[in-house]
Amino acid sequence: MGLLVVKQSPKTALVEQNRYHARLMAGELLEKYPSSSISVFSCGQTALSELRRNTFDIAVIDLDLPDVDGLGFIQLIRKENHHLPIVAIGDTPSEQAAAEAAEAGADEYLAKDGFFYVALPDVIGNLFSRLSSDTKKRSSAGKLKQKEQAALIRVTAGTLYHEVNNPLMTILGMTELILNNGYECDQEVAKKLRIIRRSAQRIQSSLTRLSTISQPIIKETPLGKLIDPKKSRASAKSGV
């Protein structure tokens, strides 16, 4: 689910043992996100089972739970789900409490101070905006890295073509000269020369394909990651 959809109607897991606080927070969330879906859990184990079984857009977790340690609970969720946004709710309005929640894996921390539940929808909205911005930045950085890698591969392929093609032409020229111009050699030598010629021609063909690649496609092989010349050429033609 994209973040734009999440902002309009987030499916929220609200883990809060205090029913009164849970009702207040759910009411504020529904006021800002009328079409949202909110599942309320009063204990960690029930919430964990549901989080494993269903997909949620965000989890709001009270750190003071009756059956599990709140910070440990967040650590477990974060270990199992790297992308789920988490807002931790705690009794202590301090930077240390916020830092401990962040270290456990929470994206935001909200202290139960005064009318804290009124601030919850804005905290979630700001979190979604930040995560959306971070996702776009990572995507742009990834595309830039791919372009840089593709440019480096093209330069390497071009250099390889020029460095290898010249001695390869010498090998092909010499084998053609010996085989086609009446030089005396026994059948076994001639057979080996033809093998050399075919191998050199295959190398030359591969070098030619590599030199024309505009967007390389990498494939996994037993020898490691290698360029797939055929798919790279097709990709370049189709503009993929």
N, C-alpha and C positions, 0 to 999 in steps of 0.2 A: 504494500500500500504506500502510495506516495505521500510526502509530507503535506502537500496541499490538501489532500483529502483528509489527512489526519487532523489538520487545523479546523476543518469544518465539522467533523463528527468523530472525535477520537473514541476508540474503544478502550476504556480505562479499567485497570485493576486497582481497586482501592483497598489497601490492607490496613485496617484500623480497628483496634479492639474496643475503642470507646464509641459506642453506637451514636451518642449525641454528636460527637465530632464528625463521625462518618456521615451523618445525615446533613450536617451543616456544609461539609465540603462537597458532597454530592449535589446539594441544592445550588451552590454557587457555580459548579461546573455545568449543570444543566441549564442554568440561566444564560451562560455565555455560549454553550454548545448545546442547543435544544435537541438536536438529533443524535447526540452522543449516546453511547451505551456504557453504563457503569456497573461493574460487578464488585460488590462489597464483601470482603473476607475479614473475619474477626481474629483469625489465627494464621500463622505462617504456613503450617503444613497443608491446610486446605488450599491456600493461595498458591503454594508451590505446585500442587497437583494440577490446578486449573491452568496455571501459566505454562506448564509442560504440555497440557492437552490442547489448549487453544492459543490463538494469536491475539495479542493485545498491542495497541499503539503506544501505551504508556502505563507505567506502574507508579502509584503513589503509595509509599510504604512508611508506616509508623515504626520508629525504631524501638518502641516499647511494646513488644508483642508478648503474649502470655506463654507461648510454647517454644519460641526460638529467640536467639540473640539477633536483634535487628540488623546490626552491621554484618554479622556472619551470614544472615539471610540474603542481604544485598550482594555480598560476595559470591554466594552460590548462584544466584540468578544471573549475575554478570558473567560468571564462568560459563554458564549454559547458553546465555543469550547475549552476544556482544553488542547487539544493535538496539535493544529495547531501552527507550528513554526511561530514566528512573528519577523520581523526586522523593527524597527522604524527608520525613517529618519528625522533628525531635523536640524535646522539652527545653533544650539549652540554646539560648540565643547567643552563640559565641562563634568566633572564627575557628577555634579549635574543633568544635563540634562539626562545623561545616567541612573542615579539612578532613576529619575522620570519615565523614560520610563520603566525601569525594574519593578518598583513598580506597574505601570499600567498593566503589564502583558507581556511586550515585552521580547523576549529572547536575542536580540542583539540591539545595538544602533549604528547608523552610522551618523556622522555629515556631512552636505553639505559643505565640506571644500575642496577647490581645485578640484582635479579629483576624487571626492568621488565615482563616478559611476564605476570607474575602480576597486575599492576595493570591490564592492558589491558581485561579484561572489565568491570571497575568503571568505567573511564574511558568506555567505550562506553555502559554502562548509564546513567551520569550524563548523558552527552551526549543520549541519547534522551529522558530525563526533561526536560532543559532545553529541548530543541527542542519537545517536546510542550507544555510550559507556554507557550513563546513563541508557538506557533501558536494556542493558546486565547486568549491576550491579544490577538493581532492580530485574531482573529475577533471578539472582544467589542468591540474598538475600532472595527472596520469596521462592525459592526451599530449601534453608538451613533452613528457619523457618518452612516449612512444615515437613522436616525431623526431626527437633527437637520436633515439636508437636507430630509427629507420635511415636517417641521414648518415649516421656512422657506418651502418651496414652497406649503404650504397657506395660510400667512399672506399670502404675496404674491398668490396666486390670489384670496383673499377681498378683499384691498385693491383689486386690479385690478377685481374685479366691482363693488364699490361705487363706485369712482371713474369707471368707464366706463359703467356701466349707466344712471346718471341722465341724462347728455347723450344717450345712445343712445335712451332713452325719449322725449326731446324730439324727436329726429329722426324717430322712428317716428310719434309723435303728429302732427307737422306734415305729414308725407307723407300719412298717412291723412286728415287734415283736408282737404288740398288735393284729393286724388284722389276722396274719397267725399262731399264736401259741395258739389259744383256749382261750384267755382271754375273760372273760364274759363282754360284753358291749351291750347296746341296739342298735337297728338299726339306730337311729338318731345319736348316737355317732359314730358308725361305718361309717356312711355316711360322717360325718364331717372329720373323720380321712382320708378317701379316698380323700376328697377334698384337705386336707393338703398334702397328699402324692403326688397328681398330681401337685399341685402348687410347691412343693419342687423339683420335677423332672424337671419341666419347668425351674425353677431358675438354677438348676444344669446344664441343657443343655445350657442355655444362658451363664453361666459362662465358660463352656468348650469352646464355640465358641469364647468368648472374649479372653480367654487365648491363643488362637492359631492365633490371628490376627497379621499379619505382616505389613499391610498397611491399617489403618482404613479409612472408608468412613463415613463422617458426614452427617446427614440428619436433616432437620428442622422439628420439631414437635410442637404441642401445648404447650409442656412442655419446649421447647427450643431446642438447638442443642444436638443431641444424636448420638451415634455410631450405624450404621446399621450393625449388625453382619453378616447377610447373604451376603450383597453386599461386605463387607470387606473381607470375606473369599474368595469369587469369585475373587475379585480384587487381592488378594495375590496369588491365584493359577495361574491367567493369567499373573501376572507380571506387571500389570498396575501401 
